[in-house]
Amino acid sequence: MARIKEVLSSLRLRGLSEEEQKKLVKSFDIVGDILIIKIHPELESKSRIIGEALHSLFPGVRTIAAVPLYAHTDELYRTRDIEVIWGDENLETTHKESGCIFKVDLSHVFFSPRLAYERMRIARKVLPGETIINMFSGVGCYSIIIAKMQPQAKVYSIDVNPYAYECMDENVRLNRMEGRVIPVMGDVSDELLMDKGLEGVADRVLMPLPERAHHFLPLAVRALKSTGSGTIHYYDIHRGRKRGGEELFNVPIQRARETISSAFGNLEMRIEDKRIVRSVAPRTYHVVLDLRIEKGNR
Ligand SMILES: C[S@@+](CC[C@H](N)C(=O)[O-])C[C@H]1O[C@@H](n2cnc3c(N)ncnc32)[C@H](O)[C@@H]1O
């Protein structure tokens, strides 16, 4: 990170004032051969020189793309505006993670390399023979990493974005996961209905849509097998309190409990694990709760 500061500081020589220097965002992501950086709205007119400076630091990248610092995020697909500021205009690339390869088209799908640890954390929990439903799979990263780590698991992998589905379908082939990861295109509210065959089949359900997962929690519970117990990896966004301390999880836990109890009465829910996945804005955290749901003999 020290070198990126140095290079970005040298921009002053080429036309950035001290005030503009302060507005530079110093963190970035590399996805395949594309570097992505956030740019403050007041620096948009300087994006070309920022792109050139970054290219001198990372000569191996094919494309440098910028996301506005306060970019609008598409409510349904979770994609953000993204613009090429240096290099090839093509935003399709291939990213390697945990021994898998993923085709991603950054202009049309959500993808974050910052979720690599979380994806692996979940994959390590899966037991042989499990049936898993990934409700919001994107290009299929969680599903494919799980199937690679646990060859005897089967993952139904659902996404409503046709571009994400297309990438996922190709990623299943690229990683030779046919029959172990089953891509499904559609809205979970339709795809998890009883007549589609995915109600009451899962040992584990993943809900990686932190902004809206709570709306779909009753569906996730119904997707679990109707007897015994199952696990839901429930994601949420917590705003407001300082990082650290147990109280950070109180609101997400209460929201999960209330949602489940108003849909199912006194269904037993235990918190098996909980963690902050990442910070997404000042004092705003993407959190996960691993919920163990006991259905008994319902
Ligand atoms: C945060 S992204 C998922 C990221 C993905 N799990 C990964 O690791 O890259 C959320 C995804 O949920 C999908 N989505 C949103 N609402 C949906 C719904 N009602 N049914 C199915 N998919 C949905 C979006 O298209 C998007 O690809």
The ligand as an SDF file (V2000), in Angstrom:
LIG
                    3D

 27 29  0  0  0  0  0  0  0  0999 V2000
  -24.0560   -9.7390   -3.5490 C   0  0  0  0  0  0  0  0  0  0  0  0
  -24.4060  -10.5770   -5.0300 S   0  0  0  0  0  0  0  0  0  0  0  0
  -23.9000  -12.2500   -4.7220 C   0  0  0  0  0  0  0  0  0  0  0  0
  -22.4730  -12.4660   -4.7700 C   0  0  0  0  0  0  0  0  0  0  0  0
  -22.0130  -13.8750   -4.8790 C   0  0  0  0  0  0  0  0  0  0  0  0
  -22.5760  -14.7180   -3.8460 N   0  0  0  0  0  0  0  0  0  0  0  0
  -20.5170  -13.9040   -4.9040 C   0  0  0  0  0  0  0  0  0  0  0  0
  -19.9060  -14.5260   -4.0410 O   0  0  0  0  0  0  0  0  0  0  0  0
  -19.9430  -13.2930   -5.8200 O   0  0  0  0  0  0  0  0  0  0  0  0
  -26.1460  -10.8260   -4.9000 C   0  0  0  0  0  0  0  0  0  0  0  0
  -26.7260  -11.5570   -6.0950 C   0  0  0  0  0  0  0  0  0  0  0  0
  -28.0950  -11.8500   -5.7980 O   0  0  0  0  0  0  0  0  0  0  0  0
  -28.8400  -11.7630   -6.9830 C   0  0  0  0  0  0  0  0  0  0  0  0
  -30.2370  -11.5640   -6.5890 N   0  0  0  0  0  0  0  0  0  0  0  0
  -30.8020  -10.4540   -6.0210 C   0  0  0  0  0  0  0  0  0  0  0  0
  -32.1070  -10.6580   -5.7590 N   0  0  0  0  0  0  0  0  0  0  0  0
  -32.3860  -11.9380   -6.1460 C   0  0  0  0  0  0  0  0  0  0  0  0
  -33.5510  -12.7440   -6.1100 C   0  0  0  0  0  0  0  0  0  0  0  0
  -34.7100  -12.2690   -5.6200 N   0  0  0  0  0  0  0  0  0  0  0  0
  -33.4770  -14.0040   -6.5770 N   0  0  0  0  0  0  0  0  0  0  0  0
  -32.3040  -14.5010   -7.0680 C   0  0  0  0  0  0  0  0  0  0  0  0
  -31.1550  -13.7750   -7.1360 N   0  0  0  0  0  0  0  0  0  0  0  0
  -31.1950  -12.5190   -6.6760 C   0  0  0  0  0  0  0  0  0  0  0  0
  -28.2090  -10.6070   -7.7570 C   0  0  0  0  0  0  0  0  0  0  0  0
  -28.4480  -10.7120   -9.1260 O   0  0  0  0  0  0  0  0  0  0  0  0
  -26.7050  -10.7750   -7.3950 C   0  0  0  0  0  0  0  0  0  0  0  0
  -26.0120  -11.4970   -8.3730 O   0  0  0  0  0  0  0  0  0  0  0  0
  1  2  1  0
  2  3  1  0
  2 10  1  0
  3  4  1  0
  4  5  1  0
  5  6  1  0
  5  7  1  0
  7  8  2  0
  7  9  1  0
 10 11  1  0
 11 12  1  0
 11 26  1  0
 12 13  1  0
 13 14  1  0
 13 24  1  0
 14 15  1  0
 14 23  1  0
 15 16  2  0
 16 17  1  0
 17 18  1  0
 17 23  2  0
 18 19  1  0
 18 20  2  0
 20 21  1  0
 21 22  2  0
 22 23  1  0
 24 25  1  0
 24 26  1  0
 26 27  1  0
M  CHG  2   2   1   9  -1
M  END
$$$$
